[in-house]
Amino acid sequence: MIEARCRVAVLASGTGSNFKAIVEASRREGFPAEVACLVTDNPEAGALAIAGTCGVSAYTVPVTSTKGRLPPEAEDEMTRICVGHRVDLIALAGFMRILKGPLLDVFENRIMNIHPALLPSFPGLHSARQAVDYGVKVSGCTVHFVDRSIDGGPIILQSTVPVEDDDDEDTLISKIHVKEHETYVRAIELFARGRLKIDGRRVRIL
Ligand code: GRF
């Protein structure tokens, strides 16, 4: 019997390197998840070209307002797309919009985000710059479930990188990106295998 794989929608606004890493992982023998679709708010997103090259269905839901909250009608449309693709999990990968509505309700505890810092330190934008300016010696990335807070949902996995004296925002973000790709893939794999259990603020790995 062939077991159904976990169907993942990736929401991305930018370059799409995490999206690419997830697609590549999903094509490995035995990986328990597949990418059902890419959804973006940005017609210029690099992720769209990656979806084209990789043969992943892609949808653009253009949003005219500047960065910030996703307008309700756009969130409705993204929800319809994900439901239509029978999605089990949504992976936010550089998605620069705040969710407030139906996506959170319909996919409760089934939306993940990746953040380029060790939360709860340095939430929000420009995390690598914040980390360098603060003078921390270690930074990294966090994969967490998404709730109604900003970067505040239960933490699934974290990976660290050292911050060297000569690091700046750009060099630090490059190092973090390498860790992000493997960490996000691992978190999706754990979810797809049913190994993540949310217990209050803690996520137990079964
Ligand atoms: C990543 O650093 C991620 O942590 C943040 O946005 C960036 C997206 O990068 N949320 P990419 O588009 O996946 O290359």
Residues whose N, C-alpha, C, O or C-beta is under 5 A from the ligand:
A	BS01	GRF	G14 T15 G16 S17 N18 F19 A93 G94 I114 H115 P116
